[in-house]
Amino acid sequence: MNALIRMRLTGFVRGQRGLIAPAGILLLLAAIQAGEPGSAAEVYGLSAMLLFPVLAIQVKLLLDAEPDGQRGLAAVALGSHRREVTAGLAAAALTAGPVIAASLVLPWLVGGIRSSDLSPRSLVVGAWAHLIFVPAAVAIGAWASRAVTRAAGPGALLLAGAVVVTAVLDQRWSPVPWLVPPMLTVPRALNDNAGTGTLLVITAVALAWSAVTLGGYTWYRLRR
């Protein structure tokens, strides 16, 4: 399975399609953060929120890069369709690593965070704000991939629709914010200097949502 993960990541990198969205969002973040320095919580909260759709796009691009027939051959080689699906999800999750690392370092390079905010806690919270979105981004990107939608157009609409619905249902006034990933809840919590207990609750809800959504995707793929 590790060989299949490496092969998918290699194909994704060589195709270079996955560079466009991350490069664009990092340039936008650099332009936003290069102004007056802000708090680490504020800067990292905004960064994580804007990066979430980009991570989902990267997942879709990686999963779409593999021809349909090759997925069947991979399942035969691994001896299990479930392992083929798992390898795809694992490779998709790994695409988030370099982009998140760049987004954590970027504010310090452009002077976007006050030097007084440099502390282990600010870095840990910043990393948490970005990493908490990875499972949800993998889930949305997977459901929007060609393996589910069979065509690029419907997949793109599904992904865009998921992000819009998330933005609507994660508002403060929403009675059902748990139906979507915490795209707006995370930056709000950081801006409000929420305590560890609140962050743990957000983490639990986000991981539960991702587990259910990824479980549904796996169930669907195994029965097609």
Rosetta blueprint (number, residue, H / E / L):
1 M L
2 N H
3 A H
4 L H
5 I H
6 R H
7 M H
8 R H
9 L H
10 T H
11 G H
12 F H
13 V H
14 R H
15 G H
16 Q L
17 R H
18 G H
19 L H
20 I H
21 A H
22 P H
23 A H
24 G H
25 I H
26 L H
27 L H
28 L H
29 L H
30 A H
31 A H
32 I H
33 Q H
34 A L
35 G L
36 E L
37 P L
38 G E
39 S L
40 A H
41 A H
42 E H
43 V H
44 Y H
45 G H
46 L H
47 S H
48 A H
49 M H
50 L H
51 L H
52 F H
53 P H
54 V H
55 L H
56 A H
57 I H
58 Q H
59 V H
60 K H
61 L H
62 L H
63 L H
64 D H
65 A L
66 E L
67 P L
68 D H
69 G H
70 Q H
71 R H
72 G H
73 L H
74 A H
75 A H
76 V H
77 A H
78 L H
79 G L
80 S L
81 H H
82 R H
83 R H
84 E H
85 V H
86 T H
87 A H
88 G H
89 L H
90 A H
91 A H
92 A H
93 A H
94 L H
95 T L
96 A H
97 G H
98 P H
99 V H
100 I H
101 A H
102 A H
103 S H
104 L H
105 V H
106 L H
107 P H
108 W H
109 L H
110 V L
111 G L
112 G L
113 I E
114 R L
115 S H
116 S H
117 D H
118 L L
119 S L
120 P H
121 R H
122 S H
123 L H
124 V H
125 V H
126 G H
127 A H
128 W H
129 A H
130 H H
131 L H
132 I L
133 F L
134 V H
135 P H
136 A H
137 A H
138 V H
139 A H
140 I H
141 G H
142 A H
143 W H
144 A L
145 S L
146 R H
147 A H
148 V H
149 T H
150 R L
151 A L
152 A H
153 G H
154 P H
155 G H
156 A H
157 L H
158 L H
159 L H
160 A H
161 G H
162 A H
163 V H
164 V H
165 V H
166 T H
167 A H
168 V H
169 L H
170 D L
171 Q L
172 R L
173 W L
174 S L
175 P L
176 V L
177 P H
178 W H
179 L H
180 V L
181 P L
182 P L
183 M L
184 L L
185 T H
186 V H
187 P H
188 R H
189 A H
190 L H
191 N H
192 D L
193 N L
194 A L
195 G L
196 T H
197 G H
198 T H
199 L H
200 L H
201 V H
202 I H
203 T H
204 A H
205 V H
206 A H
207 L H
208 A H
209 W H
210 S H
211 A H
212 V H
213 T H
214 L H
215 G H
216 G H
217 Y H
218 T H
219 W H
220 Y H
221 R H
222 L H
223 R L
224 R L
